[in-house]
Amino acid sequence: MKVLHINASDINGGAGRAAYRLHKALLNEKIESLMLVQNKKSDDYTVISLANNKIQKGLNLLRPTIDQIPVKFYKNRIKTLFSPSWVGFNNVIKKIEEINPDIVHLHWITGGMVKIEDLAKINKPIVWNLHDNWAFTGGCHIKWQCEKYKKKCGSCEVLKSNREKDLSRWIWNRKKKVYSSMDNLIINGLSRWIKELSEESNLLKNKKHINIPNLIDTNTYKPFDKEKVREVWNLPKNKKLILFGAMSATSDINKGFKELSEALKLLNLKDIEFVIFGSSKPQNAPKFKFKTHYIGRLYDDISLVTLYSAVDVMIVPSIQENLSNAIMESLSCATPVVAFDIGGNSDMIEHKINGYLAKPFESQDLANGIEWVLNLDENEYNKICENAREKVLKEFDSRVVAKRYIELYKRILKGKIK
C-alpha cells in the first residue's frame, strides 16, 4: 500500500506538522508513505518537493502572493486568509501520476499549491483531512459566524462585499462543478465539529464523511521534570506559570490574545508569571500586573515539550479552533489546558477533568478557568495532569490513530467505503 500526503509544506504551520506526524506514524507502521509539498523545510528524503531547481523554488515562494491577487481588489476585507486557488501551471498532477500511489491523502493545499480544477484530475481514491473551513466555503479559511456556505456564498462577510456575484461566489461555483464530478472523494473531519459543518455544507454534503483525528508521538511529547526544565528556560521555580502560544500569537485575531489579555487583568492570583511563545515582544506590549516572558518562535519539538512541561497551565483562547495541536501537545505533556468551549476543543478537553472549557469569548470565565486550575491543591492538580496525559494516550497516540487510518485505507482499497 502506497499513500501520498499532499500539503503546502512539511513541517511549517499546524496543518503541515499534523500531516507530517501522520506520514511518519504510517512509516513506523511499515506503510509506504510519501509526502508531496510545495515548500520543503526538512531534509527528510520521504518528503518530495514540487521544486526541482532554484527557479521553481523561487516561483513556489511567489505562488501564495500570486494566488492572492483577486483578493486584493476587496480593500475593506477582514485581514484573515482567503484563498481563490486559481493559480495553475505547476506539476502537482504530473508528480502524483509519477509516484502512482494507491491513496492520495490531501491536507492543506492552498497557498497557490493546487488549483481547484486540478482536484478532478486526480485519478486515485482521495481522503481529504479538513484542517479548516476552506474546502466547503467560497474561499475563507475561517468562516466566523457566517452560514452562507450552507447555500452558495456571495456577498462575502470576510471580503466585506455587498455583491452576490463576488469572488466568493465564483470560487464556490468552481468548487461545486469540480466536486460534483468526483466520486472518489472521502472527507475526514479531524474534529466532530468540522465534520458536522462539512456535512451541513452545500458543497460537500453528498460526500462520505468520517472522523479520525490528528495524532501525536507520545514518546516525544511527554512530561519532563518541572524544576529542571525551568532551569533550562531560565524561568522562576517559585511562581505559577501561565503559557500562551501560537504562530503570530499576539497579532492573529483568531488566536484570542485580546480575550486572554482581558482575562489576565481579571485574575485574583498572586505569585504568577505569564509566558508567551510564537511571538517576540511587540512594540506596544500590553502591561500586565505580573512579569511576562516573550519566548519568540519555536522551531523544534524538544523546545515545545520542555516549555509545556515547565508551566502550570496552558491557555488556548482561539475564537475558532478545529483540533488544536497546542492543546494536544500540552495535554500529552501532562499540562492542563483552559480554552473556550468552541470547535473541536471538547474533543480533547474534558471540563474539570483534564482542563477547563470556558463559555465562548467570555474573558471572565476564561479567568475563572485559570484560577480554578491554579487554585487546586497538589493532589487534585496532579490528578488532572494525569488525566490530561491519559486522554492523549488513549485517543490520540500515534500508534492508536495510525491504525485507524490504515484500516480506513484498506477498506477504501477493498471497495468497502465510498
N, C-alpha and C positions, 0 to 999 in steps of 0.2 A: 504494500500500500504506500503510495507516494502522495503526500499532502503539501500543497504550496500555499503559504500565507502571503497575502499582499497587503502592504501597509506603506504609508508615505515614508516612514523612517523605521529604523530597527530599535534603537534604544533611547530615542528622544520623545518626550511627551508621554502622557498617560496611556494613550492607546498603543503607542509603539512599544512601551515597556510591557504592557499586558500581552500584546501579540507575541513579543519575543519570549516572554516567560512560557507561553503555551507551546511555542515552537521548541524550546529547549526541553520542556517536560515530555513532549512527544518523542524527541530523540532519546531521552533517558528510558523511554518505554520501548525502544527498538523500532520505532516507526520512522520511515524515511520521510523526513520533514525538511523543507527548504523555505526560505523567506525571500521575497522579491520586494525591493524597496526603491524609492526614488532617490533618497539621500541616505547613504550608508555611513554610520558613525562608528561602528565597531570594526574589528579586524576578523570577525567570525567568517570562516570560509563557507559556512552553510547559509550565509546571507548573500544574496545576489543583487548587485546594483544594476539599475537600468542604464547607468552611465559607464561607458567603456573607455572614454578618453576625457581630456580636460575640457574640450568644447562641450561635450554632452553634460559633464558635471556643472559647467557654468550655466548652461541652458536650464538644467534641472533646478538650480538655485533661483533662476528667474521665473520659473513656471508659476509659483504661487502668486507673484506680483502680476504677471500677465493675466492669470485667471481672475484677478480682482478688478480688471478694467471696467467691466459693465457695472460693477457695484459703485464705482467712484462717481457715477452720474447722480447718485442719491446723496446729496450733500448733507441732509439732516438725519441720516440713518443713525441707529444706535451703534456704538462702536464695539460690536461683537462680531465674531466671524460669520460670514455669509458666503457660500461657495457656489458659483454658477457651474463649475466643472464643464466648461465649454472648450478648453484647450486640448487639442489632439496632437497628432504628428509625433508621438513618441512610440516606442516599440513594446508596449506592455503586452498586447495580444500576441505579437510575434514571439516574445520571450516565453509566454505561457505555452504556446504551441511547441517551442523548442524543448522546454522542460517536460512537457507531456505528463502532468500529474493526474492522479485518479480523482482527487478532490481539490477544488480551488476554494480557499478559505479567505474571504475578504474581511478586512478590518477597517481602518480609517484611510480612505482612498481619495480624499480631496486634496487641496493644495496644488491643483493642476496635474495630479498624477494620472487619474483615469477620467476620460471623457464619458459622460453618461451613456452616450450611444455605443461606446465600446463594450459595455456590460453584456449586451445582447450577442456579442461576437465570441463570448467565452463558451466553448462547446464542451463543457465539463460540468458535473454536479457542483453547485455553489452553496457554500454556507457563508452567511454574512453576519458577523458579530456587530451588533449595534452599540457603538461607544457613545453616541449622542443622537440627536433627533434628525440629522441631516437626511438620512435615507428616505424618510417619509414626509419631508416638508418641501416647500418650494425654494429651499436654499439655506435656511437658517440652521445653525447647529444647536442653538438654544431657543426653544420656542417661547420661553417665558410663559405668559398666561394665555397666549393666543391659541385658538382651536380651529383656525381656518384650514389646517392640514386635514381635518376630517372631511372637508369638501374639496376645494380646488385652489386654495391660496388666492393671491391677488389682494390689492390694497394692503400691502405688507406692513405690519406694525414694526418690524425690525428696520425696514428700509424707510419707514415714515412716508409711505406712498399713499396717495389718495386715488390712484387709478387701479381699476380692476385688472386691466391687461398690462401689468407691470412685469418687472424682471422675475418676480416670484411665480407669477402665472406661467411665464414662458418656460421656466425650469420645471415647474410642476407638470406641464403638458408633455415636455420631453421625457420625463420620468414615466408618466402614465403610458406613453407609447412604447417605451423600452420594456418596462416591467410586464406589460400585457403580452409581450412576445416571449417571455422567459418562463418556461415550465420546469426549469432546473434549479430554482432558487428556494433555499430554506433560510428563514430568518431566525437568528438566535438573539433573543433579548437577554442581555447579560444580567439584568435585574428584572424582577417581576413587573416593576413599574414601567420600564421602557417596552417590555413585551406587550403590555396592555395598551400603551399608546399606539404602538405599531399596528396592533390588531384592530384598533379603532380608526386607523387612517384610511382614507380613500385609496391611497396608492398601494398599500401592502396588505389590506385586509383579506385578500383572497389567497395569500401565500401561506404555506405551512409555517407555524411559529413554534419555537421551543425555548426553553430557559435553562441554559448551562452557564455558570458564572465564570469570571476570571479566576485565576489560580495564583498561588504564591508558594515559593520554596520555603517551607517552614524550618528547614535546616540552616538556611541563611538568615531569614527573619525570625529570630528567637531572642529571648531575654538575655541581657548581659548585666553584670553586677553594676548596680546604680552608682555606687560611690566611685568605682574605678572609671566608669565612662564619664562621669562628671569631671574627674581629673583630666581626662583626655580633652574634653571640650572647655576646660577652664571655667566650669560652672560651679556655683556655690553648693556646698553639701548640706547647709543648714536652712535651705529655703525650699518651699514648694514651687515647682516649675510648671508653667503652663506653656504648651507648644502649639504653634500655628504655622502651617507652611503649605505652599503650592507653587507651581510656576507662576511668576508675576503675582506673587502672593498679595502685595499691597495695592496693585494697580488694576487687576482684573476685577470688575464689579461683581462678577458671578462668584468670586471666592469669598465674599461676605466679610471683608475686612472692616467695612463701615459698621455692620451689625455687631461684629465682635468688639470693635473699639467702644461702642456704646455699652456693651455688656461688661467690659472690663472696668468701666467707670462706675458701674453699679455694685461691684464686688465689695463685700464687707469681710475682707480677709486680711490678715497680717502675714508677714514673712513669706511673700510670694514674689516671683520674678517671671518675666514674660520672655519667651524665646521664639524668634521668627526665622524660618528658613525659606529659601526660594526668592528672596528679595534682599538687596542691600538696603541700608538705611536711606529712606527718601529724604529729599531736600527739606521738605516741610513735614518732618516726622511728628506724629501725634504725641502729645505729652501725657504719659500715664503717671499714676501716683506710685509706681514702683519701677524698678530698673528693667529696661528692655535690652535684650541681646539680639542683634541682627547677624545671622549666620551667613547669609548670601546663598547663592545657588549651590546645590549638592549634586555631584555627578556619579556617585557610586553607591552601591548597596551598603557597604560597611559604614560609611558616614551616616546614612539614614538609620541603619539598625542601632548604632551606638547612640544616636541622638534620641530616637524613640525610647530607648532604654534609660536614658538619662533623666527623663522628665516624669512628672506625676500624672499628667493628663494631656491628651491631645484634643484640640478643638478644630472641627471641620464645619464652619458656618456657611457653607455654599448655599446660594439661592436655588440652584438646580444641580443635582448630582445623580449620576447613573449608578455606577458601582465603584466607589472611590478607592483608588489604590492606597491613598493615605490612610483611610480608615482600616483597610485590610492589613496594611503593613504595621500600623500601630497596634492593633489587636493581636497580631501574630507575635509582637514583641512584648505582649502582656501589659500593654499600657491602655487603660480605658479611654474611650472617646466620647466627647459631647458634641452633638450635631443636631441640626433641625430635623424634624420628622418629615422629610421630603424624599422624593425619588426612591432610589434603591437603598437608602441608609438603613431602613428597618430590616433589610435582608441580612445585615451584618450586626447591627447594634440591637441588643435586646434591652429594653428600658429598665434601668436599675438592676440589671443582671450583669452586663459587661460594659455598661456606659449609660448615657442619658440622652433621650430623644426629646429635644425642646420643641415647644409649639412653634410652628413655622414663622420665622422672621421676628419673633418677639425677643428682643435683646434681654429683657428682664428674665425670661425663662431660661435663656442661654446662660445668664449669670447664675440662676438657680442651680442649673446643672453642674456648673463648675464648682460652686460652693458645696453641692451635695457630694461630689466625688472627693474633694479635698478635705471635707469635714468628717469623712468616715474614720472610725477608729482603725487601728492597724490590722486587726483580724478581718474586719469587713472589707477593707481596701484590698488586702491580699487575696480575698476570695473573688472579688470582681476582676482582679488581674488574672487569676487562674481561669475564670470563666471566659475572659477575652481570648486567651491563648487556646483554650479548649474548643471554642466556637470555630476558630480558623482551622485547627487540626481536623475537626470533624467534617467541615463543609467546604473548605477552600484549599486544602493542602494539594500540592502539585500532583501527587500520585492519585489521589482520590478523584480530582476533577479531570485529569488527563484520561483516566479510564472511561469516564463518561463521554468524552469527545471521541475516543477510539471506538466505543460502542456505537456512537452516532454514525461515524464514517462507515463502519461495517454494515449497518442497517441500510444506509444510503446505497452502497455498492451492491447490496443484495436485492435492492428494489423494494425494501420493506418500509421506506419512508420517502414520501414525495411531497 
